[in-house]
Amino acid sequence: MISLFINYKQKELFIPSLEITTLAKSLYYPVMLLGYFYAFEELAEDRIINRFFPKVIFYAVNIISVIMIVAHFTNTSFSSYAYYKLGESGWFYAANELSAIVSIAFPIMVWYALKKISNWSRIYYWLTIILAIYSALLIGTKGSLLAILFGTCMAILAAVIHFFRDSGNRKFNAGIVALLVLTLGGVFAAYPAMAVSRTAELHSDMIKYKKKQAKTKKGITKDQKKYVETNKTVSYLLSGRTVYFENAAHNYSKASIAQKTFGMGYATSFKSEKKAKLVEMDYIDIFFQFGFLGTIVYLVPLLYCLLYLIGAFVRKFKYMWSYKWAMLVASVALGFGMALMTGHVIEAPSVSIYFVSILSYAMLNARVFIRNDQDPETIDVED
């Protein structure tokens, strides 16, 4: 509210609908995180949580996968990158949010499937993972590709450790390792044919074109110059958002002390709504939106969870390689990482509900583990 009042008085163009909507979306994560903390504590006592989590995540992503695949084969899918007609978001409008949901939830799906495959007659659970991977690669974003690779590699590492620890079930565990390795190999084999490979090529071509344009009489704009001068790899990973970051940083440097402390609201400063551009990297957008003091207050719950989980991971390291812990670590790491790299996680309610529910579940397990000094094996996927 302080930020709203300050920006109402000092901002060059203050659009109430944009500012209030953005603030409402921002408040979704802390409210839901607190709610899940208390809900999971209660549900864990009756083991209700075992029947519904991660099953709910598993089936939710399966529904998304089915919609994506049906839309793909009926040619009714929206394009992730409309300008290039590349990538598909199924019947969903926002490709970035869709990519973030699938990416963060993917390790939970893998955990659920691996726990359900207690024998090879239940291998059909893995078919849902293949469908999820296929639909994620259809989106064409680098975030979903990196999440698939990271999640699968973490699962392979956990499976290898299982192989050496569980000497009485070596043959089955070797089969699981082989299944995961084949899946990872399939992703690499499919990469050249997927939209995400074309977006990488187009990004490289765009930089070459703008460098060539710089040599012509027409020249390039200041923003294009910043884009071209950015390191090629960094520019690809951040999708050229360094341009918007530099513009936002410039606006912030000229802001008043009050705005620097409590934030500049939506998209810092702009002269028209069309020119209002977010950096779309959550931590950076949060900093410019809430200022240095507001950012500290806003991110305290996430910082507390992150430090607590890192502490639990270090203290109980040898127990962290069950499928449950390995996949929870992967999912939480992807949530925090994608909030920086691709954005649309913390301040996007459709994504943050997945992120905070998984984060709360990980916190519940970690707190019980630390409190009882025993891995809460009863809080797991039920057969």
Secondary structure by P-SEA (a helix, b strand, c coil): caaaaaaaaccccccaaaaaaaaaaaaaaaaaaaaaaaaaaaaaaaccccccaaaaaaaaaaaaaaaaaaaaaaccccccccccccccccccccaaaaaaaaaaaaaaaaaaaaaaccccccaaaaaaaaaaaaaaaaaccaaaaaaaaaaaaaaaaaaaaaaaaccccaaaaaaaaaaaaaaaaaaaaaccccaaaaaaaaaaaaaaaaaaaaaccccccaaaaaaaaccaaaaaaaccaaaaaaaaaaaaaacccccccccccccccccccccccccccaaaaaaaaccaaaaaaaaaaaaaaaaaaaaaaaaaccccccaaaaaaaaaaaaaaaaaccccccccccccaaaaaaaaaaaaaaaaaaaacccccccccccc
